[in-house]
Amino acid sequence: MILALGPYKESEQPFLDFVNFTEEIIAQQNGRWIQARRSQDTESAQMAQGIIDRYGDEYVNSIPNQAVSYSTPIPPSTD
């Protein structure tokens, strides 16, 4: 026999009701965490775009214009 108190006192399945209530709280917390992460990701992306917009052209224009060719095969190792 399970002794039930508080909101579970009148329940026919107090432990099951407690578990369901606890899982609901955990699901809400997970939802809030996901929303917070998405918000942080959005803010980070906006900040990065602002940096790129401000400094990107200066950085890209400072790189020497060198062509890179990948058509020459790498010789096999002689080890």
C-alpha positions as CSV (number, residue, x, y, z in Angstrom):
1,M,0.0,0.0,0.0
2,I,1.3,3.5,-0.9
3,L,0.6,6.3,1.4
4,A,-0.4,9.3,-0.7
5,L,-0.4,12.9,0.5
6,G,-1.1,16.3,-1.0
7,P,-2.6,16.4,-4.5
8,Y,-2.3,12.6,-4.8
9,K,-4.3,11.8,-1.6
10,E,-7.5,11.1,-3.5
11,S,-5.9,9.4,-6.5
12,E,-6.4,5.7,-7.3
13,Q,-2.9,5.6,-8.7
14,P,-0.9,8.1,-6.8
15,F,2.5,6.9,-7.9
16,L,1.5,6.9,-11.6
17,D,0.1,10.4,-11.2
18,F,3.3,11.6,-9.6
19,V,5.4,10.1,-12.4
20,N,3.2,11.7,-15.0
21,F,3.4,15.1,-13.3
22,T,7.2,14.8,-13.0
23,E,7.6,13.8,-16.6
24,E,5.5,16.8,-17.6
25,I,7.8,19.2,-15.6
26,I,10.9,17.6,-17.3
27,A,9.3,18.0,-20.7
28,Q,8.6,21.7,-20.0
29,Q,12.1,22.3,-18.8
30,N,13.5,20.5,-22.0
31,G,11.3,22.7,-24.1
32,R,12.6,25.9,-22.4
33,W,16.2,24.7,-22.8
34,I,15.7,24.1,-26.5
35,Q,14.1,27.5,-27.0
36,A,17.0,29.1,-25.1
37,R,19.6,27.3,-27.3
38,R,17.8,28.3,-30.5
39,S,17.7,31.9,-29.3
40,Q,21.4,31.8,-28.5
41,D,22.2,30.3,-31.9
42,T,20.2,33.0,-33.6
43,E,21.9,35.8,-31.6
44,S,25.3,34.2,-32.3
45,A,24.6,34.0,-36.0
46,Q,23.5,37.6,-36.1
47,M,26.6,38.7,-34.2
48,A,28.8,36.7,-36.6
49,Q,27.1,38.2,-39.6
50,G,27.6,41.7,-38.2
51,I,31.3,41.0,-37.8
52,I,31.6,39.6,-41.3
53,D,29.7,42.6,-42.7
54,R,32.0,45.0,-40.8
55,Y,35.4,43.3,-41.3
56,G,34.8,40.7,-43.9
57,D,35.6,42.7,-47.0
58,E,38.8,44.1,-45.4
59,Y,40.0,40.6,-44.6
60,V,39.1,39.0,-47.9
61,N,40.8,41.9,-49.8
62,S,43.9,41.6,-47.7
63,I,44.5,37.9,-48.8
64,P,46.9,37.6,-51.8
65,N,45.1,36.4,-54.9
66,Q,46.7,33.1,-55.4
67,A,45.4,30.3,-57.6
68,V,45.4,26.9,-56.0
69,S,45.6,23.8,-58.2
70,Y,44.7,20.4,-57.1
71,S,45.4,18.8,-60.5
72,T,49.0,17.7,-59.6
73,P,48.9,14.3,-58.0
74,I,50.8,13.7,-54.7
75,P,53.7,11.3,-55.3
76,P,53.5,8.0,-53.4
77,S,55.5,7.7,-50.2
78,T,58.9,6.0,-50.6
79,D,59.1,4.7,-47.0
